Amino acid sequence: MIHPSTTSELRFEEVTPAHWQDFETLFEGRGGPKNCWCMVWRSLPAGDRGDKAAKKQAIKVRVLERQPVGLLAYRGSEPVAWCSVAPRDTYRPLGGLDGDDSVVWSLVCMYLKRELRGVGFSKELVRAAAEHSRLRGADILEAYPVDPESPSYRFMGFVPVFKVLGFKEVGQAGNRRHVMRLRLR
């Protein structure tokens, strides 16, 4: 089990209606993931897959309905990072393992403002996602990171970060994504 860091400069909050404005600010800020609104792995009608406004509206509806979508990280009062973590069945098929009765949550995306990259804050996001998932009843946290030299799916994180935090590789999803699991209970 991963324990949250006690030295982090970051504070983590579940995205709820009260945090929508901060979520929107982070995503629409410079370099933010405003093209996808973290809907790549969530279901959308076929005609809306390329429509930024439809993606934003779809994630907003989930937030307003209090569906779990992920965590915001704050540095002081400023939202500076995001992690998409939610029950696996709230996503489209990810290529993970099936066949047991475990409650599985999936971590599918991370975004950090540029100044936070490469200094260990992604580990803080993963730790927070694991603790959040455990507190919400998950038995397992599943992630789909890529190798550091991967030309795509880099938003899903990198295998070495997950390995150092105790995740075990259990398979592959496509050509680049590794399926990795962390037992939370």
C-alpha angles and dihedrals in degrees: 000000000000117000120209116254117255092203099056121129087209131089118201128215131178111244106254132155088274089060098043094103092053091046090051092047092052095047095045095044124101109301092004122146094255092138094065106020085207091288097121092102097030124085120265130165109270094249092054099053093097098035113102093196092051091050092050091048092048094053091043091055090052091050094046089049088052094241111157110257105154150280135299120212119213131199101201104320095330121101105230107161144024136204124191105218124154142129109308092235090064089068133067113260108302101184096254129141123285134182108079134081096246120131103240127196122189131220105203109159143023130187126184126178109256096255091059097052123108097016103089103272092120087066088054090053092051092047091050091047091052093049092045091050092048092050090050091054105267119150093192136025112210123196134181107209128165134222113275092250094052113130093213144028090038089142087071091067133246128289096234092058091054094044093054089052093055103263115148123215111240102169150320131277110203120323100311113023120089118207108226130178138198120195108224099185 
